[in-house]
Amino acid sequence: MIYAISGPLIAMILFIMPTLSTYLIPALKPYRSIGNFITLVVGLLCVSVMFFG
């Protein structure tokens, strides 16, 4: 049970939050790239395990 919750939570912290911060904080605009989109997709896949796993 704890693994089902902690895994997606760590994925949100490591993948999704940094990616969203590059789009929400204007000072981080130079760091936007296609890599951010790929990181967001991987993070969403990791979080989807909580719902479909």
N, CA, C, O and CB atoms as a CASP TS submission, in Angstrom:
PFRMAT TS
TARGET T0000
AUTHOR 0000-0000-0000
METHOD Language model
MODEL 1
PARENT N/A
ATOM      1  N   MET     1       0.819  -1.199   0.000  1.00  0.00           N
ATOM      2  CA  MET     1       0.000   0.000   0.000  1.00  0.00           C
ATOM      3  C   MET     1       0.861   1.260   0.000  1.00  0.00           C
ATOM      4  O   MET     1       0.586   2.206  -0.738  1.00  0.00           O
ATOM      5  CB  MET     1      -0.931   0.000   1.203  1.00  0.00           C
ATOM      6  N   ILE     2       1.906   1.268   0.834  1.00  0.00           N
ATOM      7  CA  ILE     2       2.741   2.457   0.925  1.00  0.00           C
ATOM      8  C   ILE     2       3.502   2.687  -0.379  1.00  0.00           C
ATOM      9  O   ILE     2       3.760   3.833  -0.746  1.00  0.00           O
ATOM     10  CB  ILE     2       3.720   2.334   2.096  1.00  0.00           C
ATOM     11  N   TYR     3       3.866   1.609  -1.086  1.00  0.00           N
ATOM     12  CA  TYR     3       4.572   1.763  -2.350  1.00  0.00           C
ATOM     13  C   TYR     3       3.668   2.353  -3.424  1.00  0.00           C
ATOM     14  O   TYR     3       4.131   3.091  -4.295  1.00  0.00           O
ATOM     15  CB  TYR     3       5.123   0.425  -2.810  1.00  0.00           C
ATOM     16  N   ALA     4       2.400   2.033  -3.363  1.00  0.00           N
ATOM     17  CA  ALA     4       1.455   2.556  -4.352  1.00  0.00           C
ATOM     18  C   ALA     4       1.258   4.057  -4.206  1.00  0.00           C
ATOM     19  O   ALA     4       0.899   4.728  -5.174  1.00  0.00           O
ATOM     20  CB  ALA     4       0.117   1.847  -4.225  1.00  0.00           C
ATOM     21  N   ILE     5       1.484   4.588  -3.021  1.00  0.00           N
ATOM     22  CA  ILE     5       1.310   6.023  -2.797  1.00  0.00           C
ATOM     23  C   ILE     5       2.628   6.775  -2.922  1.00  0.00           C
ATOM     24  O   ILE     5       2.674   7.856  -3.510  1.00  0.00           O
ATOM     25  CB  ILE     5       0.700   6.271  -1.425  1.00  0.00           C
ATOM     26  N   SER     6       3.708   6.205  -2.365  1.00  0.00           N
ATOM     27  CA  SER     6       4.979   6.928  -2.344  1.00  0.00           C
ATOM     28  C   SER     6       5.624   7.019  -3.719  1.00  0.00           C
ATOM     29  O   SER     6       6.291   8.011  -4.012  1.00  0.00           O
ATOM     30  CB  SER     6       5.932   6.263  -1.383  1.00  0.00           C
ATOM     31  N   GLY     7       5.447   6.022  -4.563  1.00  0.00           N
ATOM     32  CA  GLY     7       6.025   6.063  -5.907  1.00  0.00           C
ATOM     33  C   GLY     7       5.503   7.225  -6.736  1.00  0.00           C
ATOM     34  O   GLY     7       6.301   8.016  -7.239  1.00  0.00           O
ATOM     35  N   PRO     8       4.200   7.354  -6.893  1.00  0.00           N
ATOM     36  CA  PRO     8       3.668   8.499  -7.639  1.00  0.00           C
ATOM     37  C   PRO     8       3.963   9.845  -6.977  1.00  0.00           C
ATOM     38  O   PRO     8       4.129  10.850  -7.669  1.00  0.00           O
ATOM     39  CB  PRO     8       2.179   8.345  -7.807  1.00  0.00           C
ATOM     40  N   LEU     9       4.028   9.873  -5.656  1.00  0.00           N
ATOM     41  CA  LEU     9       4.354  11.123  -4.970  1.00  0.00           C
ATOM     42  C   LEU     9       5.777  11.566  -5.293  1.00  0.00           C
ATOM     43  O   LEU     9       6.019  12.747  -5.540  1.00  0.00           O
ATOM     44  CB  LEU     9       4.184  10.963  -3.453  1.00  0.00           C
ATOM     45  N   ILE    10       6.703  10.637  -5.294  1.00  0.00           N
ATOM     46  CA  ILE    10       8.082  10.954  -5.659  1.00  0.00           C
ATOM     47  C   ILE    10       8.158  11.356  -7.124  1.00  0.00           C
ATOM     48  O   ILE    10       8.928  12.250  -7.474  1.00  0.00           O
ATOM     49  CB  ILE    10       9.009   9.755  -5.384  1.00  0.00           C
ATOM     50  N   ALA    11       7.378  10.717  -7.985  1.00  0.00           N
ATOM     51  CA  ALA    11       7.363  11.090  -9.402  1.00  0.00           C
ATOM     52  C   ALA    11       6.862  12.514  -9.581  1.00  0.00           C
ATOM     53  O   ALA    11       7.366  13.246 -10.432  1.00  0.00           O
ATOM     54  CB  ALA    11       6.489  10.120 -10.206  1.00  0.00           C
ATOM     55  N   MET    12       5.873  12.915  -8.785  1.00  0.00           N
ATOM     56  CA  MET    12       5.384  14.295  -8.875  1.00  0.00           C
ATOM     57  C   MET    12       6.466  15.281  -8.466  1.00  0.00           C
ATOM     58  O   MET    12       6.630  16.328  -9.092  1.00  0.00           O
ATOM     59  CB  MET    12       4.140  14.486  -7.996  1.00  0.00           C
ATOM     60  N   ILE    13       7.197  14.947  -7.422  1.00  0.00           N
ATOM     61  CA  ILE    13       8.238  15.856  -6.941  1.00  0.00           C
ATOM     62  C   ILE    13       9.407  15.916  -7.918  1.00  0.00           C
ATOM     63  O   ILE    13       9.934  16.999  -8.174  1.00  0.00           O
ATOM     64  CB  ILE    13       8.731  15.421  -5.557  1.00  0.00           C
ATOM     65  N   LEU    14       9.824  14.780  -8.467  1.00  0.00           N
ATOM     66  CA  LEU    14      11.014  14.746  -9.310  1.00  0.00           C
ATOM     67  C   LEU    14      10.760  15.122 -10.763  1.00  0.00           C
ATOM     68  O   LEU    14      11.629  15.721 -11.397  1.00  0.00           O
ATOM     69  CB  LEU    14      11.614  13.391  -9.258  1.00  0.00           C
ATOM     70  N   PHE    15       9.604  14.791 -11.301  1.00  0.00           N
ATOM     71  CA  PHE    15       9.351  14.999 -12.720  1.00  0.00           C
ATOM     72  C   PHE    15       8.418  16.168 -13.010  1.00  0.00           C
ATOM     73  O   PHE    15       8.734  17.032 -13.828  1.00  0.00           O
ATOM     74  CB  PHE    15       8.781  13.756 -13.311  1.00  0.00           C
ATOM     75  N   ILE    16       7.281  16.195 -12.349  1.00  0.00           N
ATOM     76  CA  ILE    16       6.226  17.130 -12.739  1.00  0.00           C
ATOM     77  C   ILE    16       6.460  18.538 -12.205  1.00  0.00           C
ATOM     78  O   ILE    16       6.300  19.507 -12.947  1.00  0.00           O
ATOM     79  CB  ILE    16       4.890  16.625 -12.256  1.00  0.00           C
ATOM     80  N   MET    17       6.833  18.669 -10.944  1.00  0.00           N
ATOM     81  CA  MET    17       7.006  20.006 -10.361  1.00  0.00           C
ATOM     82  C   MET    17       8.097  20.831 -11.057  1.00  0.00           C
ATOM     83  O   MET    17       7.856  22.003 -11.348  1.00  0.00           O
ATOM     84  CB  MET    17       7.336  19.880  -8.887  1.00  0.00           C
ATOM     85  N   PRO    18       9.287  20.276 -11.338  1.00  0.00           N
ATOM     86  CA  PRO    18      10.293  21.087 -12.042  1.00  0.00           C
ATOM     87  C   PRO    18       9.869  21.476 -13.457  1.00  0.00           C
ATOM     88  O   PRO    18      10.171  22.572 -13.928  1.00  0.00           O
ATOM     89  CB  PRO    18      11.603  20.334 -12.105  1.00  0.00           C
ATOM     90  N   THR    19       9.166  20.565 -14.124  1.00  0.00           N
ATOM     91  CA  THR    19       8.719  20.871 -15.483  1.00  0.00           C
ATOM     92  C   THR    19       7.694  21.993 -15.480  1.00  0.00           C
ATOM     93  O   THR    19       7.776  22.914 -16.293  1.00  0.00           O
ATOM     94  CB  THR    19       8.132  19.626 -16.147  1.00  0.00           C
ATOM     95  N   LEU    20       6.739  21.921 -14.579  1.00  0.00           N
ATOM     96  CA  LEU    20       5.730  22.976 -14.510  1.00  0.00           C
ATOM     97  C   LEU    20       6.326  24.304 -14.065  1.00  0.00           C
ATOM     98  O   LEU    20       5.864  25.366 -14.483  1.00  0.00           O
ATOM     99  CB  LEU    20       4.617  22.570 -13.564  1.00  0.00           C
ATOM    100  N   SER    21       7.342  24.248 -13.224  1.00  0.00           N
ATOM    101  CA  SER    21       7.943  25.502 -12.754  1.00  0.00           C
ATOM    102  C   SER    21       8.621  26.261 -13.887  1.00  0.00           C
ATOM    103  O   SER    21       8.676  27.490 -13.843  1.00  0.00           O
ATOM    104  CB  SER    21       8.954  25.220 -11.646  1.00  0.00           C
ATOM    105  N   THR    22       9.139  25.568 -14.901  1.00  0.00           N
ATOM    106  CA  THR    22       9.748  26.286 -16.024  1.00  0.00           C
ATOM    107  C   THR    22       8.706  27.044 -16.838  1.00  0.00           C
ATOM    108  O   THR    22       9.038  28.019 -17.512  1.00  0.00           O
ATOM    109  CB  THR    22      10.502  25.314 -16.926  1.00  0.00           C
ATOM    110  N   TYR    23       7.463  26.610 -16.785  1.00  0.00           N
ATOM    111  CA  TYR    23       6.409  27.307 -17.516  1.00  0.00           C
ATOM    112  C   TYR    23       5.653  28.316 -16.658  1.00  0.00           C
ATOM    113  O   TYR    23       5.024  29.228 -17.194  1.00  0.00           O
ATOM    114  CB  TYR    23       5.440  26.310 -18.083  1.00  0.00           C
ATOM    115  N   LEU    24       5.703  28.170 -15.349  1.00  0.00           N
ATOM    116  CA  LEU    24       4.969  29.084 -14.474  1.00  0.00           C
ATOM    117  C   LEU    24       5.816  30.251 -13.978  1.00  0.00           C
ATOM    118  O   LEU    24       5.276  31.310 -13.657  1.00  0.00           O
ATOM    119  CB  LEU    24       4.424  28.328 -13.295  1.00  0.00           C
ATOM    120  N   ILE    25       7.128  30.074 -13.911  1.00  0.00           N
ATOM    121  CA  ILE    25       8.015  31.119 -13.400  1.00  0.00           C
ATOM    122  C   ILE    25       8.720  31.776 -14.579  1.00  0.00           C
ATOM    123  O   ILE    25       9.471  31.108 -15.290  1.00  0.00           O
ATOM    124  CB  ILE    25       9.052  30.537 -12.383  1.00  0.00           C
ATOM    125  N   PRO    26       8.498  33.061 -14.803  1.00  0.00           N
ATOM    126  CA  PRO    26       9.083  33.733 -15.968  1.00  0.00           C
ATOM    127  C   PRO    26      10.612  33.717 -15.987  1.00  0.00           C
ATOM    128  O   PRO    26      11.202  33.718 -17.068  1.00  0.00           O
ATOM    129  CB  PRO    26       8.607  35.155 -16.016  1.00  0.00           C
ATOM    130  N   ALA    27      11.260  33.703 -14.845  1.00  0.00           N
ATOM    131  CA  ALA    27      12.726  33.709 -14.806  1.00  0.00           C
ATOM    132  C   ALA    27      13.328  32.410 -15.346  1.00  0.00           C
ATOM    133  O   ALA    27      14.497  32.385 -15.730  1.00  0.00           O
ATOM    134  CB  ALA    27      13.205  33.941 -13.382  1.00  0.00           C
ATOM    135  N   LEU    28      12.548  31.344 -15.377  1.00  0.00           N
ATOM    136  CA  LEU    28      13.039  30.058 -15.870  1.00  0.00           C
ATOM    137  C   LEU    28      12.739  29.835 -17.348  1.00  0.00           C
ATOM    138  O   LEU    28      12.931  28.728 -17.853  1.00  0.00           O
ATOM    139  CB  LEU    28      12.437  28.938 -15.062  1.00  0.00           C
ATOM    140  N   LYS    29      12.280  30.848 -18.037  1.00  0.00           N
ATOM    141  CA  LYS    29      11.928  30.730 -19.455  1.00  0.00           C
ATOM    142  C   LYS    29      13.090  30.239 -20.331  1.00  0.00           C
ATOM    143  O   LYS    29      12.845  29.476 -21.265  1.00  0.00           O
ATOM    144  CB  LYS    29      11.446  32.068 -19.968  1.00  0.00           C
ATOM    145  N   PRO    30      14.339  30.640 -20.072  1.00  0.00           N
ATOM    146  CA  PRO    30      15.431  30.137 -20.927  1.00  0.00           C
ATOM    147  C   PRO    30      15.631  28.624 -20.855  1.00  0.00           C
ATOM    148  O   PRO    30      16.288  28.053 -21.725  1.00  0.00           O
ATOM    149  CB  PRO    30      16.719  30.814 -20.547  1.00  0.00           C
ATOM    150  N   TYR    31      15.091  27.982 -19.861  1.00  0.00           N
ATOM    151  CA  TYR    31      15.303  26.547 -19.678  1.00  0.00           C
ATOM    152  C   TYR    31      14.194  25.691 -20.277  1.00  0.00           C
ATOM    153  O   TYR    31      14.207  24.471 -20.115  1.00  0.00           O
ATOM    154  CB  TYR    31      15.430  26.239 -18.219  1.00  0.00           C
ATOM    155  N   ARG    32      13.256  26.295 -20.952  1.00  0.00           N
ATOM    156  CA  ARG    32      12.189  25.530 -21.598  1.00  0.00           C
ATOM    157  C   ARG    32      12.749  24.837 -22.839  1.00  0.00           C
ATOM    158  O   ARG    32      13.473  25.446 -23.627  1.00  0.00           O
ATOM    159  CB  ARG    32      10.987  26.452 -21.974  1.00  0.00           C
ATOM    160  N   SER    33      12.410  23.565 -23.002  1.00  0.00           N
ATOM    161  CA  SER    33      12.862  22.821 -24.173  1.00  0.00           C
ATOM    162  C   SER    33      11.955  21.612 -24.381  1.00  0.00           C
ATOM    163  O   SER    33      11.011  21.384 -23.625  1.00  0.00           O
ATOM    164  CB  SER    33      14.345  22.379 -24.013  1.00  0.00           C
ATOM    165  N   ILE    34      12.262  20.851 -25.416  1.00  0.00           N
ATOM    166  CA  ILE    34      11.491  19.639 -25.684  1.00  0.00           C
ATOM    167  C   ILE    34      11.743  18.607 -24.589  1.00  0.00           C
ATOM    168  O   ILE    34      10.902  17.744 -24.338  1.00  0.00           O
ATOM    169  CB  ILE    34      11.852  19.056 -27.071  1.00  0.00           C
ATOM    170  N   GLY    35      12.895  18.696 -23.944  1.00  0.00           N
ATOM    171  CA  GLY    35      13.197  17.786 -22.836  1.00  0.00           C
ATOM    172  C   GLY    35      12.227  17.943 -21.685  1.00  0.00           C
ATOM    173  O   GLY    35      11.912  16.971 -20.998  1.00  0.00           O
ATOM    174  N   ASN    36      11.749  19.159 -21.469  1.00  0.00           N
ATOM    175  CA  ASN    36      10.756  19.387 -20.416  1.00  0.00           C
ATOM    176  C   ASN    36       9.461  18.657 -20.727  1.00  0.00           C
ATOM    177  O   ASN    36       8.830  18.092 -19.833  1.00  0.00           O
ATOM    178  CB  ASN    36      10.485  20.885 -20.245  1.00  0.00           C
ATOM    179  N   PHE    37       9.070  18.668 -21.981  1.00  0.00           N
ATOM    180  CA  PHE    37       7.843  17.975 -22.377  1.00  0.00           C
ATOM    181  C   PHE    37       7.992  16.472 -22.180  1.00  0.00           C
ATOM    182  O   PHE    37       7.073  15.813 -21.693  1.00  0.00           O
ATOM    183  CB  PHE    37       7.491  18.287 -23.843  1.00  0.00           C
ATOM    184  N   ILE    38       9.137  15.932 -22.553  1.00  0.00           N
ATOM    185  CA  ILE    38       9.383  14.499 -22.378  1.00  0.00           C
ATOM    186  C   ILE    38       9.386  14.138 -20.895  1.00  0.00           C
ATOM    187  O   ILE    38       8.843  13.106 -20.502  1.00  0.00           O
ATOM    188  CB  ILE    38      10.722  14.092 -23.030  1.00  0.00           C
ATOM    189  N   THR    39       9.997  14.989 -20.076  1.00  0.00           N
ATOM    190  CA  THR    39      10.020  14.757 -18.635  1.00  0.00           C
ATOM    191  C   THR    39       8.613  14.787 -18.055  1.00  0.00           C
ATOM    192  O   THR    39       8.286  13.991 -17.175  1.00  0.00           O
ATOM    193  CB  THR    39      10.898  15.798 -17.940  1.00  0.00           C
ATOM    194  N   LEU    40       7.783  15.696 -18.541  1.00  0.00           N
ATOM    195  CA  LEU    40       6.398  15.769 -18.076  1.00  0.00           C
ATOM    196  C   LEU    40       5.625  14.506 -18.446  1.00  0.00           C
ATOM    197  O   LEU    40       4.853  13.992 -17.637  1.00  0.00           O
ATOM    198  CB  LEU    40       5.702  17.001 -18.664  1.00  0.00           C
ATOM    199  N   VAL    41       5.826  14.012 -19.647  1.00  0.00           N
ATOM    200  CA  VAL    41       5.133  12.794 -20.083  1.00  0.00           C
ATOM    201  C   VAL    41       5.552  11.599 -19.226  1.00  0.00           C
ATOM    202  O   VAL    41       4.709  10.801 -18.816  1.00  0.00           O
ATOM    203  CB  VAL    41       5.426  12.509 -21.574  1.00  0.00           C
ATOM    204  N   VAL    42       6.849  11.476 -18.957  1.00  0.00           N
ATOM    205  CA  VAL    42       7.329  10.371 -18.123  1.00  0.00           C
ATOM    206  C   VAL    42       6.763  10.489 -16.710  1.00  0.00           C
ATOM    207  O   VAL    42       6.377   9.485 -16.110  1.00  0.00           O
ATOM    208  CB  VAL    42       8.874  10.350 -18.082  1.00  0.00           C
ATOM    209  N   GLY    43       6.712  11.695 -16.184  1.00  0.00           N
ATOM    210  CA  GLY    43       6.140  11.898 -14.858  1.00  0.00           C
ATOM    211  C   GLY    43       4.672  11.537 -14.806  1.00  0.00           C
ATOM    212  O   GLY    43       4.211  10.928 -13.841  1.00  0.00           O
ATOM    213  N   LEU    44       3.937  11.910 -15.837  1.00  0.00           N
ATOM    214  CA  LEU    44       2.516  11.558 -15.875  1.00  0.00           C
ATOM    215  C   LEU    44       2.310  10.055 -16.003  1.00  0.00           C
ATOM    216  O   LEU    44       1.356   9.509 -15.450  1.00  0.00           O
ATOM    217  CB  LEU    44       1.828  12.271 -17.030  1.00  0.00           C
ATOM    218  N   LEU    45       3.200   9.384 -16.730  1.00  0.00           N
ATOM    219  CA  LEU    45       3.114   7.923 -16.808  1.00  0.00           C
ATOM    220  C   LEU    45       3.372   7.287 -15.446  1.00  0.00           C
ATOM    221  O   LEU    45       2.703   6.324 -15.070  1.00  0.00           O
ATOM    222  CB  LEU    45       4.114   7.379 -17.841  1.00  0.00           C
ATOM    223  N   CYS    46       4.330   7.820 -14.716  1.00  0.00           N
ATOM    224  CA  CYS    46       4.618   7.286 -13.376  1.00  0.00           C
ATOM    225  C   CYS    46       3.452   7.515 -12.424  1.00  0.00           C
ATOM    226  O   CYS    46       3.146   6.652 -11.601  1.00  0.00           O
ATOM    227  CB  CYS    46       5.887   7.931 -12.805  1.00  0.00           C
ATOM    228  N   VAL    47       2.809   8.652 -12.525  1.00  0.00           N
ATOM    229  CA  VAL    47       1.674   8.945 -11.648  1.00  0.00           C
ATOM    230  C   VAL    47       0.453   8.125 -12.051  1.00  0.00           C
ATOM    231  O   VAL    47      -0.365   7.779 -11.198  1.00  0.00           O
ATOM    232  CB  VAL    47       1.340  10.446 -11.682  1.00  0.00           C
ATOM    233  N   SER    48       0.320   7.811 -13.332  1.00  0.00           N
ATOM    234  CA  SER    48      -0.849   7.057 -13.786  1.00  0.00           C
ATOM    235  C   SER    48      -0.883   5.646 -13.211  1.00  0.00           C
ATOM    236  O   SER    48      -1.940   5.016 -13.179  1.00  0.00           O
ATOM    237  CB  SER    48      -0.869   6.991 -15.300  1.00  0.00           C
ATOM    238  N   VAL    49       0.256   5.149 -12.761  1.00  0.00           N
ATOM    239  CA  VAL    49       0.289   3.825 -12.138  1.00  0.00           C
ATOM    240  C   VAL    49      -0.610   3.792 -10.907  1.00  0.00           C
ATOM    241  O   VAL    49      -1.208   2.762 -10.595  1.00  0.00           O
ATOM    242  CB  VAL    49       1.730   3.441 -11.755  1.00  0.00           C
ATOM    243  N   MET    50      -0.702   4.918 -10.215  1.00  0.00           N
ATOM    244  CA  MET    50      -1.539   4.982  -9.021  1.00  0.00           C
ATOM    245  C   MET    50      -3.015   4.767  -9.374  1.00  0.00           C
ATOM    246  O   MET    50      -3.765   4.194  -8.584  1.00  0.00           O
ATOM    247  CB  MET    50      -1.353   6.333  -8.313  1.00  0.00           C
ATOM    248  N   PHE    51      -3.425   5.221 -10.545  1.00  0.00           N
ATOM    249  CA  PHE    51      -4.823   5.111 -10.934  1.00  0.00           C
ATOM    250  C   PHE    51      -5.137   3.818 -11.677  1.00  0.00           C
ATOM    251  O   PHE    51      -6.222   3.260 -11.512  1.00  0.00           O
ATOM    252  CB  PHE    51      -5.202   6.282 -11.787  1.00  0.00           C
ATOM    253  N   PHE    52      -4.203   3.335 -12.492  1.00  0.00           N
ATOM    254  CA  PHE    52      -4.479   2.176 -13.337  1.00  0.00           C
ATOM    255  C   PHE    52      -3.753   0.909 -12.899  1.00  0.00           C
ATOM    256  O   PHE    52      -3.950  -0.153 -13.489  1.00  0.00           O
ATOM    257  CB  PHE    52      -4.108   2.490 -14.748  1.00  0.00           C
ATOM    258  N   GLY    53      -2.914   1.013 -11.866  1.00  0.00           N
ATOM    259  CA  GLY    53      -2.094  -0.143 -11.475  1.00  0.00           C
ATOM    260  C   GLY    53      -2.669  -0.997 -10.436  1.00  0.00           C
ATOM    261  O   GLY    53      -2.056  -1.989 -10.043  1.00  0.00           O
TER
END
